[in-house]
Amino acid sequence: MSSTRFRLDISYDGTDFHGWAHQEGLRTVQGTIEHWITTVLRLDEPAQLTVAGRTDAGVHARAQVAHADLPSDVDPRQLRRRLTRILPEDVRVNRISVAPEHFDARFSALWRRYVYRVWDVDSFQDPLLRGFTSPVRHSLDIARMNEACDQLLGLNDFVAFCKYREGATSIRCLQKMSVKRADDRCGTIEMTVQADAFCHSMVRSLAGALCSVGSGQRSVKWISNLLSATKRSSEVLVMPARGLTLEEVAYPSDDKLAERVSQAKSKRVLPGKEQR
């Protein structure tokens, strides 16, 4: 039977999942959705999802994107309705659509946007939101944190902020980074980070570094000096997973998808330097 590529727009509360990626014997977002797609469609071979960004255990997603190659006779609206009835309440497939030619949920993406949320001592901590926000024991200076953000923008080697992975590069293009105190009843501090891609633990490490600067424990120059590091820095705190949410993934127009896939798969090299 012929197959068609479908795009799935997904959201989930990551609290009770061991991350996105399938792990034998553990409850994961990928494993849960693949199981129920396979079951609902009575597939001979298990459905396989490719995702825009593999989130860690406890990390949430408001707008995750994945693709799957499924039989061409699948009705995407009917499949979504059936999944809504059968999936557990902490994960939802919000939309299923036929993907355009050359679409790849991972390699076609232009950028991913995450928000890390914290409460400092000046915030009101709402117990109903505790699963999505991390408390810190200091008052955070938003202006200092934004000054530190400016030091990190652009194409850099973020090895100081990433967990080592064999054969993986830590060169990333950080497109936007900012900090604000949200206009909500809690006074939640939101750290927004947007990049072409992220390496393992990078966003939570960036959030930890910003909190160190915002509390006055570290200087603004300290965070910029980390960009010259040659290995993971033990000085950088990795913030808890619960404060992190994938908020949005962006893609180019359909006629630019193939070009974007080629760009994303090319080696990342800093000007004047060999890739590590």
C-alpha positions as CSV (number, residue, x, y, z in Angstrom):
1,M,0.0,0.0,0.0
2,S,1.3,3.5,-0.8
3,S,2.1,5.8,2.0
4,T,1.7,9.6,2.6
5,R,3.6,11.8,4.9
6,F,1.4,13.4,7.6
7,R,2.2,16.3,9.9
8,L,1.1,16.1,13.5
9,D,0.8,19.1,15.8
10,I,1.1,17.9,19.4
11,S,1.0,19.3,22.9
12,Y,1.7,17.5,26.2
13,D,2.3,17.9,29.9
14,G,5.7,16.3,30.3
15,T,5.4,15.7,34.1
16,D,4.7,12.0,34.0
17,F,6.6,11.2,30.8
18,H,10.2,10.0,30.6
19,G,10.8,12.5,27.7
20,W,9.8,12.4,24.1
21,A,12.0,9.6,22.7
22,H,10.9,6.0,22.9
23,Q,12.6,4.0,25.7
24,E,11.8,0.4,26.3
25,G,9.7,-0.2,29.4
26,L,9.2,3.6,30.1
27,R,6.3,5.9,29.4
28,T,7.3,8.4,26.7
29,V,5.4,10.8,24.5
30,Q,6.6,9.1,21.3
31,G,5.9,5.6,22.5
32,T,2.4,6.5,23.6
33,I,1.4,8.2,20.4
34,E,3.0,5.6,18.2
35,H,1.3,2.8,20.1
36,W,-2.2,4.3,19.7
37,I,-1.7,5.3,16.0
38,T,-0.6,1.7,15.3
39,T,-3.6,0.3,17.3
40,V,-6.2,2.6,15.8
41,L,-5.1,2.1,12.2
42,R,-4.4,-1.6,12.8
43,L,-1.0,-1.3,11.1
44,D,1.2,-4.3,10.3
45,E,4.3,-2.3,11.2
46,P,4.5,0.2,14.1
47,A,4.0,3.8,13.3
48,Q,7.2,5.8,13.5
49,L,7.3,9.5,14.4
50,T,10.0,12.0,13.6
51,V,9.9,15.0,15.9
52,A,11.0,18.7,15.6
53,G,12.7,18.7,19.1
54,R,13.3,15.7,21.4
55,T,12.3,17.0,24.8
56,D,13.8,15.6,28.0
57,A,11.9,13.9,30.9
58,G,9.6,16.4,32.6
59,V,9.7,19.0,29.8
60,H,6.4,20.2,28.4
61,A,5.3,21.2,24.8
62,R,2.5,23.5,23.7
63,A,3.3,23.2,20.0
64,Q,5.5,20.2,19.2
65,V,5.6,19.0,15.6
66,A,6.2,15.5,14.2
67,H,5.7,13.7,11.0
68,A,4.8,10.1,10.2
69,D,4.5,8.1,7.0
70,L,1.1,6.4,7.1
71,P,-1.1,4.6,4.5
72,S,-2.4,7.0,1.9
73,D,-6.0,6.2,2.6
74,V,-5.9,7.5,6.2
75,D,-8.4,10.3,6.8
76,P,-6.4,12.8,9.0
77,R,-9.5,14.4,10.6
78,Q,-11.0,11.0,11.5
79,L,-7.6,9.8,12.9
80,R,-7.3,12.9,15.1
81,R,-10.8,12.5,16.5
82,R,-10.1,8.9,17.3
83,L,-6.8,9.7,19.0
84,T,-8.5,12.4,21.1
85,R,-10.9,9.8,22.5
86,I,-8.2,7.3,23.3
87,L,-5.0,9.1,24.2
88,P,-4.3,9.9,27.9
89,E,-5.3,13.4,29.1
90,D,-1.7,14.6,29.4
91,V,-1.0,14.4,25.6
92,R,-3.0,15.7,22.7
93,V,-2.7,15.5,18.9
94,N,-4.3,18.8,18.0
95,R,-4.0,18.6,14.3
96,I,-3.1,16.1,11.6
97,S,-2.6,17.2,8.0
98,V,-1.1,16.0,4.8
99,A,2.5,17.3,4.8
100,P,3.8,19.2,1.8
101,E,6.5,17.7,-0.4
102,H,10.0,17.6,1.2
103,F,8.5,18.3,4.7
104,D,10.6,16.9,7.5
105,A,9.5,17.8,11.1
106,R,13.2,17.9,12.3
107,F,15.3,19.1,9.4
108,S,12.8,21.5,7.8
109,A,12.4,23.6,10.9
110,L,13.8,27.2,10.8
111,W,13.7,27.6,14.5
112,R,12.4,26.3,17.8
113,R,11.2,28.7,20.6
114,Y,11.3,27.6,24.2
115,V,10.2,29.5,27.4
116,Y,11.6,28.8,30.8
117,R,9.5,30.0,33.6
118,V,10.7,30.8,37.2
119,W,9.3,32.3,40.3
120,D,11.8,34.4,42.4
121,V,11.2,35.7,45.9
122,D,9.2,38.6,44.6
123,S,6.7,36.3,42.8
124,F,3.5,34.9,44.1
125,Q,3.8,31.1,43.7
126,D,0.5,29.6,42.6
127,P,0.3,25.9,43.7
128,L,-1.9,25.1,40.7
129,L,1.0,26.1,38.3
130,R,3.8,24.5,40.2
131,G,4.2,21.7,37.6
132,F,5.2,24.3,35.0
133,T,7.3,26.8,36.9
134,S,10.5,26.5,38.9
135,P,11.2,28.5,42.1
136,V,14.5,30.2,42.9
137,R,15.6,31.5,46.3
138,H,16.7,34.9,45.1
139,S,15.3,38.2,43.7
140,L,16.3,38.3,40.0
141,D,17.4,41.5,38.3
142,I,15.6,41.4,34.9
143,A,17.8,44.2,33.4
144,R,21.1,42.3,34.2
145,M,19.6,39.1,32.8
146,N,18.7,40.8,29.5
147,E,22.2,42.3,29.3
148,A,23.6,38.8,29.6
149,C,21.2,37.6,26.9
150,D,22.7,40.1,24.4
151,Q,26.2,38.5,24.9
152,L,25.0,35.1,23.7
153,L,23.2,36.0,20.5
154,G,24.4,34.8,17.1
155,L,26.4,31.8,15.9
156,N,28.5,30.4,18.8
157,D,29.9,27.2,20.3
158,F,27.6,26.5,23.3
159,V,29.7,23.5,24.5
160,A,29.7,25.1,28.1
161,F,25.9,24.7,28.2
162,C,25.5,21.3,26.6
163,K,25.8,17.7,27.8
164,Y,28.4,15.9,25.7
165,R,27.2,13.5,22.9
166,E,29.5,11.5,20.8
167,G,29.7,13.0,17.3
168,A,27.4,15.9,18.0
169,T,28.3,19.5,17.5
170,S,27.5,22.2,20.0
171,I,27.6,25.0,17.5
172,R,24.2,26.7,17.3
173,C,22.7,30.0,16.1
174,L,20.9,31.7,19.0
175,Q,18.5,34.0,17.2
176,K,16.6,35.6,20.1
177,M,16.9,35.6,23.9
178,S,15.1,37.8,26.3
179,V,13.7,37.9,29.9
180,K,10.6,39.6,31.2
181,R,8.3,39.5,34.2
182,A,5.0,38.4,32.9
183,D,1.9,40.5,33.4
184,D,0.2,37.7,35.4
185,R,-1.0,37.4,39.0
186,C,2.1,35.5,39.9
187,G,4.8,37.9,38.5
188,T,6.3,34.9,36.7
189,I,9.7,35.5,35.1
190,E,9.8,34.2,31.5
191,M,13.1,33.4,29.7
192,T,12.5,33.1,26.0
193,V,15.1,31.4,23.8
194,Q,14.9,30.9,20.1
195,A,17.5,29.1,17.9
196,D,17.8,27.1,14.8
197,A,18.4,24.1,17.0
198,F,19.5,23.1,20.5
199,C,21.9,20.6,21.9
200,H,21.1,18.4,24.9
201,S,20.3,20.4,28.1
202,M,21.2,23.7,26.4
203,V,18.0,25.7,27.3
204,R,17.9,24.6,30.9
205,S,21.6,25.4,31.2
206,L,21.1,28.9,29.6
207,A,18.3,29.5,32.1
208,G,20.5,28.5,35.0
209,A,23.3,30.8,33.9
210,L,20.9,33.7,33.5
211,C,19.5,33.1,37.0
212,S,23.1,33.2,38.4
213,V,23.6,36.6,36.7
214,G,20.2,37.9,37.7
215,S,20.8,36.9,41.4
216,G,24.1,38.7,41.4
217,Q,26.1,35.5,42.0
218,R,27.8,35.9,38.6
219,S,28.7,38.9,36.5
220,V,27.5,39.6,33.0
221,K,31.0,39.1,31.7
222,W,31.1,35.6,33.2
223,I,28.3,34.4,30.9
224,S,30.0,35.8,27.8
225,N,33.3,34.2,28.8
226,L,31.6,30.8,28.8
227,L,31.5,31.0,25.0
228,S,35.2,30.4,24.9
229,A,35.0,27.2,26.9
230,T,36.2,24.0,25.3
231,K,34.0,21.6,27.4
232,R,30.9,21.5,29.5
233,S,31.2,24.0,32.4
234,S,30.6,22.7,36.0
235,E,29.8,26.3,37.0
236,V,26.5,26.3,35.0
237,L,23.4,25.2,36.8
238,V,21.0,23.0,34.9
239,M,17.5,24.1,35.9
240,P,14.8,21.6,36.7
241,A,12.8,20.2,33.7
242,R,9.4,21.3,34.9
243,G,10.0,25.0,34.1
244,L,10.6,24.4,30.4
245,T,8.0,24.4,27.6
246,L,8.5,24.1,23.9
247,E,6.2,26.9,22.6
248,E,6.6,27.0,18.9
249,V,8.4,25.5,15.8
250,A,8.6,27.5,12.6
251,Y,8.9,26.2,9.0
252,P,9.6,28.0,5.7
253,S,7.1,28.2,2.8
254,D,6.5,24.9,1.0
255,D,8.8,25.9,-1.9
256,K,11.8,26.4,0.5
257,L,11.4,23.1,2.4
258,A,14.0,21.1,0.4
259,E,16.5,23.9,0.6
260,R,16.1,24.1,4.3
261,V,16.6,20.4,4.8
262,S,19.9,20.6,2.9
263,Q,21.0,23.5,5.1
264,A,20.1,21.8,8.3
265,K,22.0,18.7,7.5
266,S,25.2,20.6,6.6
267,K,28.1,20.9,9.0
268,R,28.0,23.8,11.4
269,V,31.4,25.6,11.5
270,L,32.3,28.8,13.3
271,P,34.1,31.4,11.0
272,G,37.8,30.7,11.0
273,K,37.5,27.5,13.0
274,E,37.3,23.8,12.3
275,Q,34.3,22.0,13.6
276,R,35.1,20.1,16.8
